[in-house]
Amino acid sequence: MIFNLSPVVRDAVIDLTVQQQLSNFVVTQTGVNNSPTLTKREVATSLSVGDGDVVLIGGLSEDRNSAARVGFSFLPEWMRSNTGDKSKSEILLVLQVKKL
């Protein structure tokens, strides 16, 4: 995870540029086998807030699904079983902006 925050302080307002990046590797399904594929998700936003304000930024959600067939290959289909996994994640960033 990479977070970049760039504040610009003015009289009554603080301007923020927020960039979030999340990278991971997944198994290659096409092309060269046994080599990982880099997946990168990125979001950027700009906002103006007052001193002491709290900001909640959501995004970069991910759903993962996997499925597999379990059992010996020489057995008939009805003697094998299915297995799978589902997961969901989302990054939430909570910021409180204060002048120092």
GIURDA-V589331 format. One record per residue. N is the residue number from 0. RES is the residue in one letter. SS is DSSP state (@ for helix, = for strand, . for the rest). Layout:
# GIURDA-V589331
n=N res=RES ss=SS
n=N res=RES ss=SS
This chain:
# GIURDA-V589331
n=0 res=M ss=.
n=1 res=I ss==
n=2 res=F ss==
n=3 res=N ss==
n=4 res=L ss==
n=5 res=S ss==
n=6 res=P ss==
n=7 res=V ss==
n=8 res=V ss==
n=9 res=R ss=.
n=10 res=D ss=.
n=11 res=A ss=.
n=12 res=V ss=.
n=13 res=I ss==
n=14 res=D ss==
n=15 res=L ss==
n=16 res=T ss==
n=17 res=V ss==
n=18 res=Q ss==
n=19 res=Q ss==
n=20 res=Q ss==
n=21 res=L ss==
n=22 res=S ss==
n=23 res=N ss==
n=24 res=F ss==
n=25 res=V ss==
n=26 res=V ss==
n=27 res=T ss=.
n=28 res=Q ss=.
n=29 res=T ss=.
n=30 res=G ss=.
n=31 res=V ss=.
n=32 res=N ss=.
n=33 res=N ss=.
n=34 res=S ss=.
n=35 res=P ss==
n=36 res=T ss==
n=37 res=L ss==
n=38 res=T ss==
n=39 res=K ss==
n=40 res=R ss==
n=41 res=E ss==
n=42 res=V ss==
n=43 res=A ss==
n=44 res=T ss==
n=45 res=S ss==
n=46 res=L ss==
n=47 res=S ss==
n=48 res=V ss==
n=49 res=G ss=.
n=50 res=D ss=.
n=51 res=G ss=.
n=52 res=D ss=.
n=53 res=V ss==
n=54 res=V ss==
n=55 res=L ss==
n=56 res=I ss==
n=57 res=G ss==
n=58 res=G ss==
n=59 res=L ss==
n=60 res=S ss==
n=61 res=E ss==
n=62 res=D ss==
n=63 res=R ss==
n=64 res=N ss==
n=65 res=S ss==
n=66 res=A ss==
n=67 res=A ss==
n=68 res=R ss==
n=69 res=V ss==
n=70 res=G ss=.
n=71 res=F ss=.
n=72 res=S ss=.
n=73 res=F ss=.
n=74 res=L ss=.
n=75 res=P ss=.
n=76 res=E ss=@
n=77 res=W ss=@
n=78 res=M ss=@
n=79 res=R ss=.
n=80 res=S ss==
n=81 res=N ss==
n=82 res=T ss==
n=83 res=G ss==
n=84 res=D ss==
n=85 res=K ss==
n=86 res=S ss==
n=87 res=K ss==
n=88 res=S ss==
n=89 res=E ss==
n=90 res=I ss==
n=91 res=L ss==
n=92 res=L ss==
n=93 res=V ss==
n=94 res=L ss==
n=95 res=Q ss==
n=96 res=V ss=.
n=97 res=K ss=.
n=98 res=K ss=.
n=99 res=L ss=.
